[in-house]
Each structure stands twice: as C-alpha cells, then as structure tokens.
Amino acid sequence: MQRRTLLKRAAPLLALAATATLPMAALAAAPMVEIWKDPNCGCCQDWVRHLNKNGLATRVHDEGNSAARERLGVPAKLGSCHTGRVGGYAIEGHVPAREVHRLLKEKPKAIGLAVPGMPVGSPGMDGAAYGDQRDPYDVLLVLADGSTRVYQSYR
C-alpha cells in the first residue's frame, strides 16, 4: 500500500519532469558562463539575462570581480563591472552574447573579450532607464600579451 501511495504522489512530479526534458537538455548543452559581479549591480543582472536569452547558461558569484579579472589575466585598464569565464576565455564587461558565441566557434589564441567601461546601449546597459540612447563601442579581443584589437564594432 505504501508503494502505491508513493507512486500516486510521484506521478505529478514525473509528468513535470517529462515536460522539462527538452528545455533541460538544451540548457545542459548550452555553454556555461561563470560570472563574478557585485551583488547589488542591476546592469550585471541584466547582462546575465541577455546571455540566458541568447543560448548561454550562467553561474553567478555575487562577490565582486576584481580578483576574477586578475586571475583570468584581463588587464585592469579593460575593467568593467563584471567578469566571466567561458570555454577557457575571459569575458570582461558588457560583451554581447553574439560575440561570445563567435569566440567559442572561432577559438582564437587570446585571453578573451572585453568591453571596457559600461557603454550605454551595450547588453545590460540598454534598459528603459537609458531610453533609446546607444553609444558606439568596440568589443576587444584581449591577446596573451595584454594588447587588444577590435573584434567587433557596434555603431
């Protein structure tokens, strides 16, 4: 009798799990971006949502990003409000998901990508509070020696 009761109670949970198979499988296959940010930063959280909406899974550490930036080899002059790591690359600042996917596909010899500062109009800095304002900015490829080159311009 206990087994029958257990199965009756488990049935709704099993049905829910069955409907979640496709999204869970897609999520499991998505590249994981590990992110370090300030716990009170709204634009960082907006950037995380941007990544999630564009096929990237995220794991967020709300402990600041200075130590992560240094550990990953991103020069301080390229700093922004959050730092990520994906596929062995550093991602500094408001880098569009499109460029993260491109980086993972092309696999250049580099430390990673950076959008220094916090340009208005970049992902996470494009909410209602900013109206339709869009400042031009560059996504930089950070090379092993700390130098950069433009990876993609947004105008």
OpenMM code with the backbone's topology and positions (N, CA, C; nanometers):
from openmm import Vec3, app, unit

residues = "MET GLN ARG ARG THR LEU LEU LYS ARG ALA ALA PRO LEU LEU ALA LEU ALA ALA THR ALA THR LEU PRO MET ALA ALA LEU ALA ALA ALA PRO MET VAL GLU ILE TRP LYS ASP PRO ASN CYS GLY CYS CYS GLN ASP TRP VAL ARG HIS LEU ASN LYS ASN GLY LEU ALA THR ARG VAL HIS ASP GLU GLY ASN SER ALA ALA ARG GLU ARG LEU GLY VAL PRO ALA LYS LEU GLY SER CYS HIS THR GLY ARG VAL GLY GLY TYR ALA ILE GLU GLY HIS VAL PRO ALA ARG GLU VAL HIS ARG LEU LEU LYS GLU LYS PRO LYS ALA ILE GLY LEU ALA VAL PRO GLY MET PRO VAL GLY SER PRO GLY MET ASP GLY ALA ALA TYR GLY ASP GLN ARG ASP PRO TYR ASP VAL LEU LEU VAL LEU ALA ASP GLY SER THR ARG VAL TYR GLN SER TYR ARG".split()
positions = [
    Vec3(0.0817, -0.1191, 0.0000),
    Vec3(0.0000, 0.0000, 0.0000),
    Vec3(0.0862, 0.1257, 0.0000),
    Vec3(0.1956, 0.1267, 0.0713),
    Vec3(0.2814, 0.2444, 0.0749),
    Vec3(0.3414, 0.2729, -0.0630),
    Vec3(0.3753, 0.1669, -0.1337),
    Vec3(0.4326, 0.1844, -0.2666),
    Vec3(0.3320, 0.2507, -0.3595),
    Vec3(0.2064, 0.2095, -0.3538),
    Vec3(0.1017, 0.2671, -0.4376),
    Vec3(0.0831, 0.4153, -0.4040),
    Vec3(0.0835, 0.4501, -0.2773),
    Vec3(0.0700, 0.5899, -0.2346),
    Vec3(0.1874, 0.6724, -0.2849),
    Vec3(0.3057, 0.6176, -0.2734),
    Vec3(0.4251, 0.6870, -0.3208),
    Vec3(0.4172, 0.7124, -0.4708),
    Vec3(0.3754, 0.6117, -0.5479),
    Vec3(0.3635, 0.6282, -0.6924),
    Vec3(0.2583, 0.7321, -0.7291),
    Vec3(0.1471, 0.7351, -0.6560),
    Vec3(0.0430, 0.8357, -0.6825),
    Vec3(0.0958, 0.9764, -0.6570),
    Vec3(0.1713, 0.9903, -0.5513),
    Vec3(0.2259, 1.1231, -0.5176),
    Vec3(0.3372, 1.1635, -0.6140),
    Vec3(0.4114, 1.0674, -0.6641),
    Vec3(0.5230, 1.0969, -0.7543),
    Vec3(0.4777, 1.1243, -0.8971),
    Vec3(0.3590, 1.0769, -0.9355),
    Vec3(0.3123, 1.0905, -1.0733),
    Vec3(0.3145, 1.2348, -1.1237),
    Vec3(0.2620, 1.3318, -1.0486),
    Vec3(0.2673, 1.4698, -1.0988),
    Vec3(0.4109, 1.5196, -1.1172),
    Vec3(0.5002, 1.4818, -1.0288),
    Vec3(0.6399, 1.5236, -1.0409),
    Vec3(0.7053, 1.4604, -1.1628),
    Vec3(0.6748, 1.3338, -1.1887),
    Vec3(0.7294, 1.2660, -1.3057),
    Vec3(0.6767, 1.3285, -1.4343),
    Vec3(0.5493, 1.3669, -1.4345),
    Vec3(0.4911, 1.4325, -1.5520),
    Vec3(0.5585, 1.5670, -1.5764),
    Vec3(0.5835, 1.6423, -1.4703),
    Vec3(0.6514, 1.7705, -1.4824),
    Vec3(0.7926, 1.7507, -1.5367),
    Vec3(0.8633, 1.6539, -1.4873),
    Vec3(0.9989, 1.6260, -1.5340),
    Vec3(0.9994, 1.5883, -1.6818),
    Vec3(0.8986, 1.5140, -1.7250),
    Vec3(0.8909, 1.4733, -1.8652),
    Vec3(0.8718, 1.5936, -1.9566),
    Vec3(0.7930, 1.6936, -1.9145),
    Vec3(0.7722, 1.8114, -1.9971),
    Vec3(0.8946, 1.9015, -1.9970),
    Vec3(0.9817, 1.8892, -1.8979),
    Vec3(1.1000, 1.9746, -1.8882),
    Vec3(1.2204, 1.9156, -1.9599),
    Vec3(1.2051, 1.7976, -2.0208),
    Vec3(1.3183, 1.7294, -2.0828),
    Vec3(1.3854, 1.8138, -2.1904),
    Vec3(1.3093, 1.8704, -2.2813),
    Vec3(1.3715, 1.9481, -2.3880),
    Vec3(1.4419, 2.0728, -2.3363),
    Vec3(1.3770, 2.1560, -2.2559),
    Vec3(1.4488, 2.2734, -2.2058),
    Vec3(1.5709, 2.2357, -2.1226),
    Vec3(1.5607, 2.1324, -2.0416),
    Vec3(1.6738, 2.0909, -1.9602),
    Vec3(1.7882, 2.0408, -2.0484),
    Vec3(1.7539, 1.9680, -2.1542),
    Vec3(1.8564, 1.9184, -2.2451),
    Vec3(1.9243, 2.0349, -2.3161),
    Vec3(1.8451, 2.1324, -2.3588),
    Vec3(1.9027, 2.2497, -2.4247),
    Vec3(1.9912, 2.3263, -2.3278),
    Vec3(1.9455, 2.3394, -2.2048),
    Vec3(2.0237, 2.4099, -2.1043),
    Vec3(2.1539, 2.3366, -2.0759),
    Vec3(2.1484, 2.2057, -2.0683),
    Vec3(2.2678, 2.1260, -2.0414),
    Vec3(2.3690, 2.1380, -2.1550),
    Vec3(2.3208, 2.1575, -2.2769),
    Vec3(2.4094, 2.1681, -2.3925),
    Vec3(2.4648, 2.3088, -2.4114),
    Vec3(2.4070, 2.4078, -2.3461),
    Vec3(2.4497, 2.5469, -2.3627),
    Vec3(2.5857, 2.5690, -2.2975),
    Vec3(2.6707, 2.6494, -2.3611),
    Vec3(2.7971, 2.6851, -2.2963),
    Vec3(2.7708, 2.7542, -2.1618),
    Vec3(2.8493, 2.7206, -2.0615),
    Vec3(2.8324, 2.7778, -1.9272),
    Vec3(2.9266, 2.8960, -1.9090),
    Vec3(2.8697, 3.0118, -1.8767),
    Vec3(2.9474, 3.1307, -1.8463),
    Vec3(2.9447, 3.1488, -1.6947),
    Vec3(3.0608, 3.1393, -1.6338),
    Vec3(3.0732, 3.1629, -1.4900),
    Vec3(3.1020, 3.3118, -1.4726),
    Vec3(3.0247, 3.3783, -1.3863),
    Vec3(3.0291, 3.5246, -1.3759),
    Vec3(3.0548, 3.5689, -1.2325),
    Vec3(3.1425, 3.6679, -1.2180),
    Vec3(3.1683, 3.7313, -1.0882),
    Vec3(3.1231, 3.8753, -1.0997),
    Vec3(3.0395, 3.9200, -1.0036),
    Vec3(2.9822, 4.0544, -1.0076),
    Vec3(2.9503, 4.1023, -0.8671),
    Vec3(2.9213, 4.2307, -0.8565),
    Vec3(2.8743, 4.2879, -0.7309),
    Vec3(2.7306, 4.2408, -0.7078),
    Vec3(2.6952, 4.2031, -0.5852),
    Vec3(2.5596, 4.1528, -0.5606),
    Vec3(2.4496, 4.2563, -0.5817),
    Vec3(2.4836, 4.3836, -0.5808),
    Vec3(2.3818, 4.4887, -0.5921),
    Vec3(2.3745, 4.5527, -0.7295),
    Vec3(2.4442, 4.4981, -0.8269),
    Vec3(2.4514, 4.5611, -0.9580),
    Vec3(2.3380, 4.5148, -1.0489),
    Vec3(2.2513, 4.6081, -1.0853),
    Vec3(2.1383, 4.5769, -1.1726),
    Vec3(2.1789, 4.5529, -1.3167),
    Vec3(2.2756, 4.6295, -1.3670),
    Vec3(2.3133, 4.6119, -1.5072),
    Vec3(2.3814, 4.4773, -1.5286),
    Vec3(2.4532, 4.4292, -1.4269),
    Vec3(2.5157, 4.2970, -1.4375),
    Vec3(2.4080, 4.1899, -1.4512),
    Vec3(2.3032, 4.2022, -1.3702),
    Vec3(2.1951, 4.1042, -1.3760),
    Vec3(2.1235, 4.1108, -1.5102),
    Vec3(2.1105, 4.2320, -1.5668),
    Vec3(2.0505, 4.2462, -1.6997),
    Vec3(2.1374, 4.1789, -1.8058),
    Vec3(2.2699, 4.1875, -1.7909),
    Vec3(2.3612, 4.1206, -1.8846),
    Vec3(2.3468, 3.9692, -1.8735),
    Vec3(2.3339, 3.9189, -1.7517),
    Vec3(2.3138, 3.7753, -1.7300),
    Vec3(2.1865, 3.7306, -1.8020),
    Vec3(2.0780, 3.8072, -1.7891),
    Vec3(1.9529, 3.7728, -1.8589),
    Vec3(1.9733, 3.7734, -2.0103),
    Vec3(2.0501, 3.8699, -2.0600),
    Vec3(2.0808, 3.8758, -2.2035),
    Vec3(2.1508, 3.7471, -2.2484),
    Vec3(2.2489, 3.7031, -2.1711),
    Vec3(2.3188, 3.5792, -2.2059),
    Vec3(2.2233, 3.4613, -2.2073),
    Vec3(2.1398, 3.4511, -2.1039),
    Vec3(2.0445, 3.3401, -2.0939),
    Vec3(1.9460, 3.3396, -2.2103),
    Vec3(1.8981, 3.4572, -2.2500),
    Vec3(1.8038, 3.4666, -2.3617),
    Vec3(1.8685, 3.4304, -2.4943),
    Vec3(2.0007, 3.4335, -2.4973),
    Vec3(2.0724, 3.4088, -2.6222),
    Vec3(2.1558, 3.2809, -2.6184),
    Vec3(2.1069, 3.1811, -2.5474),
    Vec3(2.1639, 3.0471, -2.5550),
    Vec3(2.2876, 3.0192, -2.4727),
    Vec3(2.3095, 3.0976, -2.3681),
    Vec3(2.4233, 3.0727, -2.2795),
    Vec3(2.3732, 3.0485, -2.1378),
    Vec3(2.4206, 2.9431, -2.0770),
    Vec3(2.3878, 2.9149, -1.9366),
    Vec3(2.4808, 3.0000, -1.8499),
    Vec3(2.4382, 3.0293, -1.7285),
    Vec3(2.5201, 3.1137, -1.6402),
    Vec3(2.5233, 3.0588, -1.4984),
    Vec3(2.6364, 3.0847, -1.4339),
    Vec3(2.6524, 3.0578, -1.2906),
    Vec3(2.7113, 3.1862, -1.2329),
    Vec3(2.6394, 3.2495, -1.1409),
    Vec3(2.6770, 3.3818, -1.0914),
    Vec3(2.7314, 3.3746, -0.9497),
    Vec3(2.8434, 3.4451, -0.9288),
    Vec3(2.9039, 3.4606, -0.7966),
    Vec3(2.8915, 3.6079, -0.7589),
    Vec3(2.8135, 3.6372, -0.6566),
    Vec3(2.7917, 3.7744, -0.6116),
    Vec3(2.8973, 3.8148, -0.5095),
    Vec3(3.0206, 3.8244, -0.5555),
    Vec3(3.1306, 3.8551, -0.4630),
    Vec3(3.2279, 3.9566, -0.5208),
    Vec3(3.1867, 4.0283, -0.6236),
    Vec3(3.2766, 4.1232, -0.6888),
    Vec3(3.3615, 4.0536, -0.7931),
    Vec3(3.4289, 4.1341, -0.8767),
    Vec3(3.5001, 4.0739, -0.9891),
    Vec3(3.6476, 4.1098, -0.9994),
    Vec3(3.7001, 4.1910, -0.9129),
    Vec3(3.8417, 4.2321, -0.9248),
    Vec3(3.9367, 4.1125, -0.9202),
    Vec3(3.9168, 4.0232, -0.8243),
    Vec3(4.0045, 3.9060, -0.8118),
    Vec3(3.9906, 3.8152, -0.9337),
    Vec3(3.8683, 3.7979, -0.9834),
    Vec3(3.8469, 3.7133, -1.1017),
    Vec3(3.9153, 3.7744, -1.2232),
    Vec3(3.9024, 3.9052, -1.2405),
    Vec3(3.9662, 3.9731, -1.3537),
    Vec3(4.1175, 3.9493, -1.3506),
    Vec3(4.1763, 3.9679, -1.2343),
    Vec3(4.3207, 3.9485, -1.2208),
    Vec3(4.3591, 3.8025, -1.2462),
    Vec3(4.2837, 3.7104, -1.1875),
    Vec3(4.3121, 3.5670, -1.2017),
    Vec3(4.3046, 3.5224, -1.3485),
    Vec3(4.2126, 3.5819, -1.4240),
    Vec3(4.1939, 3.5428, -1.5636),
    Vec3(4.2868, 3.6168, -1.6595),
    Vec3(4.3631, 3.7116, -1.6081),
    Vec3(4.4626, 3.7797, -1.6902),
    Vec3(4.4131, 3.8978, -1.7699),
    Vec3(4.2986, 3.9538, -1.7315),
    Vec3(4.2458, 4.0705, -1.8016),
    Vec3(4.3111, 4.1952, -1.7417),
    Vec3(4.3762, 4.2776, -1.8247),
    Vec3(4.4376, 4.3992, -1.7724),
    Vec3(4.3343, 4.4908, -1.7051),
    Vec3(4.3734, 4.5521, -1.5936),
    Vec3(4.2833, 4.6391, -1.5165),
    Vec3(4.2273, 4.7526, -1.6013),
    Vec3(4.3051, 4.8023, -1.6973),
    Vec3(4.2590, 4.9140, -1.7801),
    Vec3(4.1388, 4.8762, -1.8667),
    Vec3(4.1108, 4.7470, -1.8822),
    Vec3(3.9966, 4.6998, -1.9610),
    Vec3(3.8765, 4.6679, -1.8725),
    Vec3(3.8877, 4.6993, -1.7435),
    Vec3(3.7878, 4.6587, -1.6456),
    Vec3(3.6487, 4.7142, -1.6678),
    Vec3(3.5547, 4.6385, -1.6162),
    Vec3(3.4140, 4.6762, -1.6145),
    Vec3(3.3546, 4.6224, -1.4855),
    Vec3(3.2236, 4.6149, -1.4782),
    Vec3(3.1566, 4.5808, -1.3525),
    Vec3(3.1381, 4.4315, -1.3297),
    Vec3(3.1648, 4.3481, -1.4286),
    Vec3(3.1558, 4.2031, -1.4093),
    Vec3(3.2566, 4.1333, -1.5003),
    Vec3(3.2940, 4.0142, -1.4577),
    Vec3(3.3911, 3.9333, -1.5309),
    Vec3(3.3356, 3.7923, -1.5435),
    Vec3(3.3528, 3.7340, -1.6605),
    Vec3(3.3057, 3.5977, -1.6818),
    Vec3(3.4162, 3.5095, -1.7360),
    Vec3(3.3869, 3.3805, -1.7363),
    Vec3(3.4772, 3.2811, -1.7940),
    Vec3(3.3909, 3.1781, -1.8663),
    Vec3(3.4286, 3.1505, -1.9904),
    Vec3(3.3577, 3.0502, -2.0692),
    Vec3(3.4562, 2.9854, -2.1653),
    Vec3(3.4554, 2.8548, -2.1698),
    Vec3(3.5390, 2.7822, -2.2644),
    Vec3(3.6866, 2.8168, -2.2550),
    Vec3(3.7344, 2.8527, -2.1362),
    Vec3(3.8739, 2.8886, -2.1180),
    Vec3(3.9051, 3.0341, -2.1487),
    Vec3(3.8055, 3.1115, -2.1832),
    Vec3(3.8231, 3.2537, -2.2160),
    Vec3(3.7644, 3.3427, -2.1069),
    Vec3(3.8257, 3.4599, -2.0895),
    Vec3(3.7710, 3.5631, -2.0011),
    Vec3(3.6742, 3.6491, -2.0821),
    Vec3(3.5679, 3.6922, -2.0161),
    Vec3(3.4704, 3.7835, -2.0764),
    Vec3(3.4552, 3.9000, -1.9787),
    Vec3(3.5023, 4.0168, -2.0177),
    Vec3(3.5024, 4.1333, -1.9286),
    Vec3(3.4017, 4.2369, -1.9764),
    Vec3(3.3044, 4.2658, -1.8912),
    Vec3(3.2091, 4.3718, -1.9225),
    Vec3(3.0920, 4.3261, -2.0074),
    Vec3(3.0285, 4.4232, -2.0690),
    Vec3(2.9012, 4.4039, -2.1385),
    Vec3(2.9191, 4.3519, -2.2815),
    Vec3(2.9824, 4.2376, -2.2940),
    Vec3(3.0069, 4.1738, -2.4237),
    Vec3(2.8763, 4.1102, -2.4723),
    Vec3(2.8339, 4.1404, -2.5955),
    Vec3(2.7133, 4.0772, -2.6488),
    Vec3(2.7284, 3.9258, -2.6617),
    Vec3(2.6206, 3.8544, -2.6371),
    Vec3(2.6201, 3.7081, -2.6483),
    Vec3(2.6638, 3.6634, -2.7864),
    Vec3(2.6287, 3.7401, -2.8867),
    Vec3(2.6670, 3.7062, -3.0246),
    Vec3(2.8190, 3.6922, -3.0372),
    Vec3(2.8933, 3.7811, -2.9712),
    Vec3(3.0387, 3.7764, -2.9799),
    Vec3(3.0962, 3.6629, -2.8949),
    Vec3(3.0277, 3.6276, -2.7860),
    Vec3(3.0714, 3.5131, -2.7053),
    Vec3(3.0578, 3.3853, -2.7882),
    Vec3(2.9451, 3.3701, -2.8564),
    Vec3(2.9267, 3.2522, -2.9427),
    Vec3(3.0325, 3.2495, -3.0536),
    Vec3(3.0583, 3.3648, -3.1124),
    Vec3(3.1602, 3.3729, -3.2187),
    Vec3(3.2975, 3.3328, -3.1649),
    Vec3(3.3329, 3.3822, -3.0470),
    Vec3(3.4608, 3.3485, -2.9842),
    Vec3(3.4741, 3.1975, -2.9660),
    Vec3(3.3678, 3.1351, -2.9151),
    Vec3(3.3713, 2.9909, -2.8911),
    Vec3(3.3799, 2.9112, -3.0211),
    Vec3(3.3252, 2.9660, -3.1276),
    Vec3(3.3311, 2.8993, -3.2577),
    Vec3(3.4689, 2.9156, -3.3227),
    Vec3(3.5223, 3.0379, -3.3180),
    Vec3(3.6494, 3.0666, -3.3858),
    Vec3(3.7719, 3.0203, -3.3069),
    Vec3(3.7617, 3.0188, -3.1752),
    Vec3(3.8697, 2.9752, -3.0860),
    Vec3(4.0054, 3.0421, -3.1140),
    Vec3(4.0095, 3.1755, -3.1118),
    Vec3(4.1385, 3.2417, -3.1343),
    Vec3(4.2318, 3.2222, -3.0147),
    Vec3(4.3615, 3.2389, -3.0392),
    Vec3(4.4580, 3.2348, -2.9290),
    Vec3(4.4490, 3.3704, -2.8601),
    Vec3(4.3839, 3.3734, -2.7444),
    Vec3(4.3606, 3.5002, -2.6750),
    Vec3(4.3197, 3.4733, -2.5312),
    Vec3(4.3266, 3.5780, -2.4522),
    Vec3(4.2750, 3.5719, -2.3150),
    Vec3(4.1236, 3.5734, -2.3176),
    Vec3(4.0659, 3.6557, -2.4058),
    Vec3(3.9206, 3.6636, -2.4150),
    Vec3(3.8740, 3.7921, -2.4779),
    Vec3(3.7544, 3.8346, -2.4385),
    Vec3(3.6905, 3.9548, -2.4925),
    Vec3(3.6651, 4.0552, -2.3815),
    Vec3(3.6636, 4.1835, -2.4192),
    Vec3(3.6350, 4.2885, -2.3218),
    Vec3(3.5587, 4.4031, -2.3873),
    Vec3(3.4656, 4.4566, -2.3119),
    Vec3(3.4019, 4.5840, -2.3433),
    Vec3(3.4316, 4.6728, -2.2233),
    Vec3(3.5388, 4.7520, -2.2316),
    Vec3(3.5774, 4.8351, -2.1175),
    Vec3(3.4695, 4.9366, -2.0811),
    Vec3(3.4647, 4.9702, -1.9524),
    Vec3(3.3660, 5.0670, -1.9068),
    Vec3(3.2264, 5.0078, -1.9118),
    Vec3(3.1325, 5.0928, -1.9278),
    Vec3(2.9923, 5.0496, -1.9289),
    Vec3(2.9169, 5.1304, -2.0350),
    Vec3(2.9434, 5.1038, -2.1647),
    Vec3(2.8810, 5.1853, -2.2689),
    Vec3(2.7295, 5.1686, -2.2737),
    Vec3(2.6607, 5.2796, -2.2768),
    Vec3(2.5152, 5.2790, -2.2869),
    Vec3(2.4760, 5.2184, -2.4212),
    Vec3(2.3819, 5.1265, -2.4173),
    Vec3(2.3357, 5.0579, -2.5374),
    Vec3(2.3919, 4.9179, -2.5506),
    Vec3(2.4969, 4.8874, -2.4745),
    Vec3(2.5503, 4.7513, -2.4755),
    Vec3(2.4569, 4.6625, -2.3931),
    Vec3(2.4597, 4.5302, -2.4115),
    Vec3(2.3704, 4.4428, -2.3363),
    Vec3(2.3855, 4.4630, -2.1846),
    Vec3(2.2743, 4.4883, -2.1195),
    Vec3(2.2739, 4.5165, -1.9763),
    Vec3(2.2719, 4.6651, -1.9479),
    Vec3(2.3149, 4.7435, -2.0425),
    Vec3(2.3125, 4.8895, -2.0313),
    Vec3(2.2132, 4.9468, -2.1319),
    Vec3(2.1128, 4.8686, -2.1630),
    Vec3(2.0165, 4.9067, -2.2660),
    Vec3(1.8722, 4.9028, -2.2166),
    Vec3(1.8532, 4.9107, -2.0872),
    Vec3(1.7188, 4.9054, -2.0304),
    Vec3(1.6423, 5.0347, -2.0494),
    Vec3(1.5212, 5.0364, -2.0004),
    Vec3(1.4310, 5.1516, -2.0148),
    Vec3(1.4916, 5.2792, -1.9561),
    Vec3(1.5707, 5.2664, -1.8536),
    Vec3(1.6312, 5.3841, -1.7898),
    Vec3(1.7205, 5.4621, -1.8859),
    Vec3(1.7679, 5.3986, -1.9917),
    Vec3(1.8584, 5.4629, -2.0865),
    Vec3(1.7864, 5.5131, -2.2115),
    Vec3(1.6537, 5.4961, -2.2158),
    Vec3(1.5794, 5.5376, -2.3344),
    Vec3(1.6294, 5.4614, -2.4552),
    Vec3(1.6372, 5.5280, -2.5660),
    Vec3(1.6878, 5.4651, -2.6892),
    Vec3(1.8330, 5.5027, -2.7159),
    Vec3(1.9012, 5.5580, -2.6174),
    Vec3(2.0386, 5.6007, -2.6363),
    Vec3(2.1297, 5.4800, -2.6600),
    Vec3(2.2182, 5.4940, -2.7568),
    Vec3(2.3157, 5.3898, -2.7882),
    Vec3(2.4472, 5.4579, -2.8214),
    Vec3(2.5441, 5.4402, -2.7337),
    Vec3(2.6772, 5.4935, -2.7596),
    Vec3(2.7562, 5.3918, -2.8414),
    Vec3(2.8410, 5.4387, -2.9329),
    Vec3(2.9254, 5.3429, -3.0058),
    Vec3(3.0266, 5.2794, -2.9102),
    Vec3(3.0586, 5.1540, -2.9352),
    Vec3(3.1602, 5.0855, -2.8542),
    Vec3(3.2211, 4.9719, -2.9346),
    Vec3(3.3368, 4.9282, -2.8874),
    Vec3(3.4077, 4.8164, -2.9500),
    Vec3(3.4167, 4.6997, -2.8533),
    Vec3(3.4012, 4.5801, -2.9069),
    Vec3(3.4340, 4.4579, -2.8343),
    Vec3(3.5789, 4.4291, -2.8712),
    Vec3(3.6641, 4.4193, -2.7694),
    Vec3(3.8067, 4.3995, -2.7918),
    Vec3(3.8465, 4.2544, -2.7688),
    Vec3(3.9310, 4.2034, -2.8559),
    Vec3(3.9936, 4.0741, -2.8343),
    Vec3(4.1192, 4.1009, -2.7538),
    Vec3(4.1285, 4.0398, -2.6355),
    Vec3(4.2435, 4.0594, -2.5473),
    Vec3(4.3437, 3.9485, -2.5771),
    Vec3(4.4604, 3.9896, -2.6247),
    Vec3(4.5632, 3.8936, -2.6640),
    Vec3(4.6485, 3.8537, -2.5441),
    Vec3(4.7261, 3.7479, -2.5597),
    Vec3(4.8031, 3.6900, -2.4495),
    Vec3(4.8976, 3.7893, -2.3833),
    Vec3(4.9473, 3.8870, -2.4584),
    Vec3(5.0396, 3.9851, -2.4004),
    Vec3(4.9666, 4.1048, -2.3394),
    Vec3(4.8342, 4.1000, -2.3371),
    Vec3(4.7549, 4.2085, -2.2799),
    Vec3(4.7166, 4.3156, -2.3800),
    Vec3(4.7709, 4.3089, -2.5008),
    Vec3(4.7314, 4.4039, -2.6039),
    Vec3(4.5925, 4.3649, -2.6563),
    Vec3(4.5327, 4.4545, -2.7324),
    Vec3(4.3978, 4.4286, -2.7832),
    Vec3(4.3892, 4.4639, -2.9316),
    Vec3(4.2885, 4.4080, -2.9922),
    Vec3(4.2479, 4.4503, -3.1256),
    Vec3(4.0966, 4.4459, -3.1303),
    Vec3(4.0389, 4.5266, -3.2179),
    Vec3(3.8928, 4.5316, -3.2279),
    Vec3(3.8431, 4.3995, -3.2853),
    Vec3(3.7528, 4.3369, -3.2130),
    Vec3(3.6921, 4.2107, -3.2553),
    Vec3(3.5616, 4.2396, -3.3295),
    Vec3(3.4860, 4.3386, -3.2779),
    Vec3(3.3617, 4.3798, -3.3403),
    Vec3(3.3274, 4.5203, -3.2945),
    Vec3(3.2876, 4.6043, -3.3868),
    Vec3(3.2439, 4.7407, -3.3533),
    Vec3(3.0930, 4.7481, -3.3571),
    Vec3(3.0384, 4.8217, -3.2617),
    Vec3(2.8944, 4.8480, -3.2582),
    Vec3(2.8774, 4.9989, -3.2702),
    Vec3(2.8149, 5.0428, -3.3792),
    Vec3(2.7965, 5.1849, -3.4051),
    Vec3(2.6506, 5.2198, -3.4163),
] * unit.nanometer
topology = app.Topology()
chain = topology.addChain("A")
for resn in residues:
    res = topology.addResidue(resn, chain)
    for name in ("N", "CA", "C"):
        topology.addAtom(name, app.Element.getBySymbol(name[0]), res)
